[in-house]
């Protein structure tokens, strides 16, 4: 049972990370997103979960973030331009 909960948590983390990246790469929004905007758009009520996902993605070089905003890295943007990131 413990293994299942870790597996489903990991799947949830991956879904959230994908959702964050897709939000940051949207063409119809400013490249910089506030944490509040991300929480609203992703319908998340747990700031610590969002914070953890942002930290993991930053550590991997996928995005940058500060106290005020998050943004897609140049590498992520380039991969998106090449059509390698899709839904």
Secondary structure as the mmCIF struct_conf table of DSSP 4:
data_model
#
loop_
_struct_conf.conf_type_id
_struct_conf.id
_struct_conf.beg_label_comp_id
_struct_conf.beg_label_asym_id
_struct_conf.beg_label_seq_id
_struct_conf.end_label_comp_id
_struct_conf.end_label_asym_id
_struct_conf.end_label_seq_id
HELX_RH_AL_P HELX_RH_AL_P1 UNK A 2 UNK A 24
TURN_TY1_P TURN_TY1_P1 UNK A 25 UNK A 25
TURN_TY1_P TURN_TY1_P2 UNK A 27 UNK A 28
BEND BEND1 UNK A 29 UNK A 29
BEND BEND2 UNK A 31 UNK A 31
STRN STRN1 UNK A 33 UNK A 33
HELX_RH_AL_P HELX_RH_AL_P2 UNK A 35 UNK A 41
TURN_TY1_P TURN_TY1_P3 UNK A 42 UNK A 43
HELX_RH_AL_P HELX_RH_AL_P3 UNK A 47 UNK A 59
TURN_TY1_P TURN_TY1_P4 UNK A 60 UNK A 61
BEND BEND3 UNK A 62 UNK A 62
STRN STRN2 UNK A 63 UNK A 65
BEND BEND4 UNK A 67 UNK A 68
STRN STRN3 UNK A 70 UNK A 72
HELX_RH_AL_P HELX_RH_AL_P4 UNK A 74 UNK A 81
TURN_TY1_P TURN_TY1_P5 UNK A 82 UNK A 83
#
